[in-house]
């Protein structure tokens, strides 16, 4: 697994990185961001934040539910979110 991986599609940019003991998947669209965070060990609940260092909004067990919330924050459909391969196994 790489330390940083990016992807983009449908006007949404995605950046996956491992930093500070967390796995972070940050989506950006226009001036908005949404981050899905999980501990580095990969077994804790996913946190949805307003950005990598932003306020925590909600916690989820499932990656699909966290992606749904992130898409809502960006005003796009879940299918518009590009998920880098390194982040595909996030969630419980």
Biotite code that builds the C-alpha atoms (Angstrom):
import biotite.structure as struc

atoms = struc.array([
    struc.Atom([0.000, 0.000, 0.000], chain_id="A", res_id=1, res_name="UNK", atom_name="CA", element="C"),
    struc.Atom([1.256, 3.479, -0.791], chain_id="A", res_id=2, res_name="UNK", atom_name="CA", element="C"),
    struc.Atom([1.359, 6.360, 1.676], chain_id="A", res_id=3, res_name="UNK", atom_name="CA", element="C"),
    struc.Atom([-0.544, 8.687, -0.676], chain_id="A", res_id=4, res_name="UNK", atom_name="CA", element="C"),
    struc.Atom([-2.768, 7.885, -3.632], chain_id="A", res_id=5, res_name="UNK", atom_name="CA", element="C"),
    struc.Atom([-5.017, 10.181, -5.661], chain_id="A", res_id=6, res_name="UNK", atom_name="CA", element="C"),
    struc.Atom([-7.887, 9.811, -8.096], chain_id="A", res_id=7, res_name="UNK", atom_name="CA", element="C"),
    struc.Atom([-10.345, 12.131, -9.806], chain_id="A", res_id=8, res_name="UNK", atom_name="CA", element="C"),
    struc.Atom([-13.603, 11.762, -11.693], chain_id="A", res_id=9, res_name="UNK", atom_name="CA", element="C"),
    struc.Atom([-16.859, 13.623, -12.223], chain_id="A", res_id=10, res_name="UNK", atom_name="CA", element="C"),
    struc.Atom([-15.424, 16.907, -10.901], chain_id="A", res_id=11, res_name="UNK", atom_name="CA", element="C"),
    struc.Atom([-14.377, 15.310, -7.603], chain_id="A", res_id=12, res_name="UNK", atom_name="CA", element="C"),
    struc.Atom([-10.755, 14.852, -6.498], chain_id="A", res_id=13, res_name="UNK", atom_name="CA", element="C"),
    struc.Atom([-9.845, 12.169, -3.955], chain_id="A", res_id=14, res_name="UNK", atom_name="CA", element="C"),
    struc.Atom([-6.678, 11.864, -1.880], chain_id="A", res_id=15, res_name="UNK", atom_name="CA", element="C"),
    struc.Atom([-5.899, 8.842, 0.295], chain_id="A", res_id=16, res_name="UNK", atom_name="CA", element="C"),
    struc.Atom([-3.089, 9.137, 2.818], chain_id="A", res_id=17, res_name="UNK", atom_name="CA", element="C"),
    struc.Atom([-1.858, 7.574, 6.000], chain_id="A", res_id=18, res_name="UNK", atom_name="CA", element="C"),
    struc.Atom([-0.767, 10.142, 8.560], chain_id="A", res_id=19, res_name="UNK", atom_name="CA", element="C"),
    struc.Atom([-0.839, 10.712, 12.291], chain_id="A", res_id=20, res_name="UNK", atom_name="CA", element="C"),
    struc.Atom([-2.016, 7.181, 13.042], chain_id="A", res_id=21, res_name="UNK", atom_name="CA", element="C"),
    struc.Atom([-5.002, 7.501, 10.710], chain_id="A", res_id=22, res_name="UNK", atom_name="CA", element="C"),
    struc.Atom([-6.060, 6.502, 7.239], chain_id="A", res_id=23, res_name="UNK", atom_name="CA", element="C"),
    struc.Atom([-7.611, 9.550, 5.555], chain_id="A", res_id=24, res_name="UNK", atom_name="CA", element="C"),
    struc.Atom([-9.693, 9.644, 2.389], chain_id="A", res_id=25, res_name="UNK", atom_name="CA", element="C"),
    struc.Atom([-10.427, 13.259, 1.484], chain_id="A", res_id=26, res_name="UNK", atom_name="CA", element="C"),
    struc.Atom([-12.786, 14.263, -1.302], chain_id="A", res_id=27, res_name="UNK", atom_name="CA", element="C"),
    struc.Atom([-12.712, 17.799, -2.739], chain_id="A", res_id=28, res_name="UNK", atom_name="CA", element="C"),
    struc.Atom([-15.193, 19.513, -5.008], chain_id="A", res_id=29, res_name="UNK", atom_name="CA", element="C"),
    struc.Atom([-15.237, 23.244, -5.666], chain_id="A", res_id=30, res_name="UNK", atom_name="CA", element="C"),
    struc.Atom([-14.378, 24.744, -2.266], chain_id="A", res_id=31, res_name="UNK", atom_name="CA", element="C"),
    struc.Atom([-15.859, 21.894, -0.194], chain_id="A", res_id=32, res_name="UNK", atom_name="CA", element="C"),
    struc.Atom([-14.122, 18.943, 1.423], chain_id="A", res_id=33, res_name="UNK", atom_name="CA", element="C"),
    struc.Atom([-15.245, 15.780, 3.155], chain_id="A", res_id=34, res_name="UNK", atom_name="CA", element="C"),
    struc.Atom([-12.886, 13.329, 4.832], chain_id="A", res_id=35, res_name="UNK", atom_name="CA", element="C"),
    struc.Atom([-13.494, 9.723, 5.814], chain_id="A", res_id=36, res_name="UNK", atom_name="CA", element="C"),
    struc.Atom([-11.018, 8.788, 8.578], chain_id="A", res_id=37, res_name="UNK", atom_name="CA", element="C"),
    struc.Atom([-10.149, 5.480, 10.212], chain_id="A", res_id=38, res_name="UNK", atom_name="CA", element="C"),
    struc.Atom([-7.384, 4.462, 12.612], chain_id="A", res_id=39, res_name="UNK", atom_name="CA", element="C"),
    struc.Atom([-4.223, 3.117, 10.998], chain_id="A", res_id=40, res_name="UNK", atom_name="CA", element="C"),
    struc.Atom([-4.955, -0.429, 12.154], chain_id="A", res_id=41, res_name="UNK", atom_name="CA", element="C"),
    struc.Atom([-8.153, -0.334, 10.102], chain_id="A", res_id=42, res_name="UNK", atom_name="CA", element="C"),
    struc.Atom([-10.591, -1.779, 12.630], chain_id="A", res_id=43, res_name="UNK", atom_name="CA", element="C"),
    struc.Atom([-12.320, 1.248, 14.190], chain_id="A", res_id=44, res_name="UNK", atom_name="CA", element="C"),
    struc.Atom([-15.456, 3.025, 13.061], chain_id="A", res_id=45, res_name="UNK", atom_name="CA", element="C"),
    struc.Atom([-15.137, 5.473, 10.197], chain_id="A", res_id=46, res_name="UNK", atom_name="CA", element="C"),
    struc.Atom([-15.415, 9.160, 11.020], chain_id="A", res_id=47, res_name="UNK", atom_name="CA", element="C"),
    struc.Atom([-16.785, 11.676, 8.542], chain_id="A", res_id=48, res_name="UNK", atom_name="CA", element="C"),
    struc.Atom([-15.246, 15.122, 8.911], chain_id="A", res_id=49, res_name="UNK", atom_name="CA", element="C"),
    struc.Atom([-15.436, 18.457, 7.161], chain_id="A", res_id=50, res_name="UNK", atom_name="CA", element="C"),
    struc.Atom([-11.805, 17.964, 6.051], chain_id="A", res_id=51, res_name="UNK", atom_name="CA", element="C"),
    struc.Atom([-8.628, 16.161, 7.155], chain_id="A", res_id=52, res_name="UNK", atom_name="CA", element="C"),
    struc.Atom([-8.399, 18.293, 10.300], chain_id="A", res_id=53, res_name="UNK", atom_name="CA", element="C"),
    struc.Atom([-12.060, 19.298, 10.383], chain_id="A", res_id=54, res_name="UNK", atom_name="CA", element="C"),
    struc.Atom([-14.810, 18.674, 12.870], chain_id="A", res_id=55, res_name="UNK", atom_name="CA", element="C"),
    struc.Atom([-16.170, 15.157, 13.193], chain_id="A", res_id=56, res_name="UNK", atom_name="CA", element="C"),
    struc.Atom([-19.758, 15.035, 11.977], chain_id="A", res_id=57, res_name="UNK", atom_name="CA", element="C"),
    struc.Atom([-20.702, 11.359, 12.348], chain_id="A", res_id=58, res_name="UNK", atom_name="CA", element="C"),
    struc.Atom([-19.313, 7.823, 12.799], chain_id="A", res_id=59, res_name="UNK", atom_name="CA", element="C"),
    struc.Atom([-20.183, 4.771, 10.724], chain_id="A", res_id=60, res_name="UNK", atom_name="CA", element="C"),
    struc.Atom([-19.354, 1.060, 10.697], chain_id="A", res_id=61, res_name="UNK", atom_name="CA", element="C"),
    struc.Atom([-19.810, 0.724, 6.948], chain_id="A", res_id=62, res_name="UNK", atom_name="CA", element="C"),
    struc.Atom([-17.743, 2.361, 4.235], chain_id="A", res_id=63, res_name="UNK", atom_name="CA", element="C"),
    struc.Atom([-20.826, 2.713, 2.035], chain_id="A", res_id=64, res_name="UNK", atom_name="CA", element="C"),
    struc.Atom([-22.622, 4.780, 4.685], chain_id="A", res_id=65, res_name="UNK", atom_name="CA", element="C"),
    struc.Atom([-19.575, 7.010, 5.191], chain_id="A", res_id=66, res_name="UNK", atom_name="CA", element="C"),
    struc.Atom([-19.293, 7.540, 1.427], chain_id="A", res_id=67, res_name="UNK", atom_name="CA", element="C"),
    struc.Atom([-22.981, 8.422, 1.272], chain_id="A", res_id=68, res_name="UNK", atom_name="CA", element="C"),
    struc.Atom([-22.469, 11.128, 3.898], chain_id="A", res_id=69, res_name="UNK", atom_name="CA", element="C"),
    struc.Atom([-19.341, 12.451, 2.141], chain_id="A", res_id=70, res_name="UNK", atom_name="CA", element="C"),
    struc.Atom([-21.221, 12.641, -1.159], chain_id="A", res_id=71, res_name="UNK", atom_name="CA", element="C"),
    struc.Atom([-24.050, 14.514, 0.522], chain_id="A", res_id=72, res_name="UNK", atom_name="CA", element="C"),
    struc.Atom([-21.588, 17.053, 1.936], chain_id="A", res_id=73, res_name="UNK", atom_name="CA", element="C"),
    struc.Atom([-20.179, 17.649, -1.549], chain_id="A", res_id=74, res_name="UNK", atom_name="CA", element="C"),
    struc.Atom([-23.566, 17.697, -3.285], chain_id="A", res_id=75, res_name="UNK", atom_name="CA", element="C"),
    struc.Atom([-22.828, 14.740, -5.568], chain_id="A", res_id=76, res_name="UNK", atom_name="CA", element="C"),
    struc.Atom([-24.003, 11.162, -5.982], chain_id="A", res_id=77, res_name="UNK", atom_name="CA", element="C"),
    struc.Atom([-22.039, 8.383, -4.286], chain_id="A", res_id=78, res_name="UNK", atom_name="CA", element="C"),
    struc.Atom([-21.236, 6.995, -7.722], chain_id="A", res_id=79, res_name="UNK", atom_name="CA", element="C"),
    struc.Atom([-19.432, 10.280, -8.508], chain_id="A", res_id=80, res_name="UNK", atom_name="CA", element="C"),
    struc.Atom([-16.854, 9.698, -5.755], chain_id="A", res_id=81, res_name="UNK", atom_name="CA", element="C"),
    struc.Atom([-13.571, 8.251, -7.041], chain_id="A", res_id=82, res_name="UNK", atom_name="CA", element="C"),
    struc.Atom([-12.108, 5.866, -4.456], chain_id="A", res_id=83, res_name="UNK", atom_name="CA", element="C"),
    struc.Atom([-8.367, 5.186, -4.796], chain_id="A", res_id=84, res_name="UNK", atom_name="CA", element="C"),
    struc.Atom([-7.505, 1.486, -4.637], chain_id="A", res_id=85, res_name="UNK", atom_name="CA", element="C"),
    struc.Atom([-5.619, 1.871, -1.337], chain_id="A", res_id=86, res_name="UNK", atom_name="CA", element="C"),
    struc.Atom([-8.835, 3.095, 0.344], chain_id="A", res_id=87, res_name="UNK", atom_name="CA", element="C"),
    struc.Atom([-11.161, 0.410, -1.010], chain_id="A", res_id=88, res_name="UNK", atom_name="CA", element="C"),
    struc.Atom([-10.896, -1.728, 2.151], chain_id="A", res_id=89, res_name="UNK", atom_name="CA", element="C"),
    struc.Atom([-11.879, 0.962, 4.651], chain_id="A", res_id=90, res_name="UNK", atom_name="CA", element="C"),
    struc.Atom([-14.736, 0.149, 7.025], chain_id="A", res_id=91, res_name="UNK", atom_name="CA", element="C"),
    struc.Atom([-15.563, -2.741, 9.279], chain_id="A", res_id=92, res_name="UNK", atom_name="CA", element="C"),
])
